[in-house]
Structures are given as C-alpha cells and as structure tokens.
Amino acid sequence: MSEEKKVEVPAKFQALVEQIAKLSVLDLAELVKVLEEKFGVSAAAPMMMAAAAPSLTPQQSKRPRGQAIMGALSTCSGVTSR
C-alpha cells in the first residue's frame, strides 16, 4: 500500500473522510457509480473533455491568444470568435 498523503480536512468533512478511508477499492468504485447516478454527473468527464480538446492549427497559433482559443473552441462547440 502507498504512503498516506497528509491533507488538511475541514472539520465538517472529517467524519465522512474517515468513513471513506475505511472502504475497500470495490466499495469506493460502487460509491462513485451511485453518486454519478444520483446526481447525474460523471467523475470521468473532466478527463474526457481534456482529451477531446482540439490542438491549435499553425494559423490559429499566430493570432492573439484569445482569438486562437475561441477559434479552437468553435471547432468543437459551435462557439464563434469575433
């Protein structure tokens, strides 16, 4: 098992964090699925979004940064730059 990382936990979450720390990996995976279903979210969404982010073309990289970012976003989300 890896060394436990020291993290300052706010008092209001202390009991919850202690309970979670006692769960097995399988129980943690099940808990994540339950929370995803209950709240209609996905714990994996940020990573999937980062992987899907388009890279800038040479033409976009020569524009001012804000315009280049808006151009990149427009390729995947319909956002348009000015």
N, C-alpha and C positions, 0 to 999 in steps of 0.2 A: 504494500500500500504506500502511496506517496505521502510526503510530509504535509501535515495540515497547514494551510495558509492562514495567517492571522489577519482577520478582518474585523474592524470595529462595527458591531451590530447595534443599531439603535435599540433602546430598551423595549420599545413597543413590539419589536420583532424577535426578541430574544428567545421566548418560548417556542415560537414557530420554527426558528432556525435550528434550535436544539432538537426538535422533533424530526425535522427533515434530515438532519445529520445522522440520525439513527436508522434511516430507511436503507434498504438494500438497493442496488442499482436497478433491479427489476421493478421494485416498488416505485422508485423515482421515475422510471420511464412510464409506468402506468399513471402516476400522478400528473405528469406532463400532458399525457393524452387526455385525461379527464379535464384538466384546466383549459386545454385548447378547445375541446368540445363545448365546455360550459360557457366560455367567453368568446367563442368564435374567432380565435386567433391561432397563429402558428408560431411556435418557437423558432422554426427554421426560416421564416420569411426574411429577416434581415440578411442572412447569408445568401439566400436565393436572389434577392434584389441586387446585392453587391456583385454576384456572379453574372447577372444579366445586364449590368451597366455597360453601355457601349463605350468603346475607346474613341478618342478624338482622331479625326482624319487630319492629314497634313494641312489642308485648307482651314479647318477649324482651329488648329493649334496656332495659326498666325493671327487670328482675330483676338481682340481683347478677351480676357478670361471669362467675363460674364457672358459675352455673346457666344463663345465657344461652348460653354456649359449648356446654355439654352439650346444651342444647335444640337448638341449631343442628346439632350433630353427629348427634343422634338422627334428624333428618330424612333424613340420607343414609346412616347406617351402622347403625342399629338400637341405638345406644348410648342408654341412658336416664339421665336425671338423677334425683337423689334427691328 
